[in-house]
Amino acid sequence: MRWPREWGARCRSLRPKRYEEQLSEQLQQALESRVVIEQAKGITAFRRSVTIDQAYHLIRGHARSNNASLRTVAEAIVAVGLQV
């Protein structure tokens, strides 16, 4: 059985739109992660009286030690005051 030619064209035209939607969603999630990580770095730097770079290393170390994502740790720092 052959599909009508227009079905194939329709399927091909939908692929880029789906791809663009997925890419847009991934970029939005990355931006949101970046924002919360930057906030957590600032909070940690202030609380611990360290540089932003040192705060990042503290957050990253905590995430690795607890088998958690950097974003999850950052969200906990911002939302509930997690101390690292």
C-alpha positions as CSV (number, residue, x, y, z in Angstrom):
1,M,0.0,0.0,0.0
2,R,1.4,3.4,-0.9
3,W,0.7,6.5,1.0
4,P,-0.6,9.5,-1.0
5,R,2.3,11.8,-1.9
6,E,0.9,14.7,0.2
7,W,1.0,12.6,3.4
8,G,4.8,12.2,3.0
9,A,5.2,16.0,2.4
10,R,3.0,16.7,5.5
11,C,5.0,14.4,7.7
12,R,8.3,16.0,6.6
13,S,6.9,19.5,7.2
14,L,5.9,18.5,10.8
15,R,9.4,17.3,11.8
16,P,11.1,20.7,11.9
17,K,8.3,22.2,13.9
18,R,8.5,19.4,16.5
19,Y,12.3,19.8,16.6
20,E,12.0,23.6,17.0
21,E,9.5,23.1,19.9
22,Q,11.8,20.6,21.6
23,L,14.8,22.9,21.1
24,S,12.9,25.9,22.5
25,E,11.8,23.9,25.5
26,Q,15.3,22.7,26.2
27,L,16.7,26.3,25.9
28,Q,14.0,27.6,28.3
29,Q,14.9,24.9,30.8
30,A,18.6,25.7,30.5
31,L,17.9,29.4,31.0
32,E,15.8,28.6,34.1
33,S,18.5,26.4,35.5
34,R,21.1,29.1,34.9
35,V,19.1,31.7,36.7
36,V,18.5,29.5,39.8
37,I,22.2,28.4,39.9
38,E,23.4,32.1,39.7
39,Q,21.0,32.9,42.6
40,A,22.3,30.0,44.6
41,K,25.9,31.1,44.0
42,G,25.2,34.6,45.2
43,I,23.4,33.4,48.3
44,T,26.2,30.9,49.1
45,A,28.9,33.4,48.5
46,F,27.2,35.9,50.8
47,R,26.5,33.3,53.6
48,R,30.0,31.8,53.5
49,S,31.9,35.0,52.7
50,V,33.6,33.4,49.7
51,T,33.9,34.4,46.0
52,I,31.3,33.4,43.5
53,D,33.7,30.9,42.0
54,Q,34.3,29.3,45.4
55,A,30.5,29.2,46.0
56,Y,30.0,27.4,42.7
57,H,32.6,24.8,43.8
58,L,30.9,24.3,47.1
59,I,27.5,23.8,45.4
60,R,28.9,21.5,42.9
61,G,30.7,19.5,45.6
62,H,27.5,19.2,47.6
63,A,25.6,18.0,44.5
64,R,28.3,15.4,43.7
65,S,28.5,14.1,47.3
66,N,24.8,13.7,47.5
67,N,24.3,12.3,44.0
68,A,22.0,15.3,43.1
69,S,21.9,17.6,40.1
70,L,23.4,21.0,40.4
71,R,20.0,22.5,39.6
72,T,18.3,20.5,42.4
73,V,20.9,21.7,45.0
74,A,20.6,25.3,43.7
75,E,16.8,25.2,44.0
76,A,17.1,23.9,47.6
77,I,19.5,26.7,48.5
78,V,17.2,29.3,47.0
79,A,13.8,27.9,48.1
80,V,14.5,26.4,51.6
81,G,17.9,27.8,52.6
82,L,20.0,24.7,52.2
83,Q,23.5,25.3,53.6
84,V,26.4,23.9,51.7
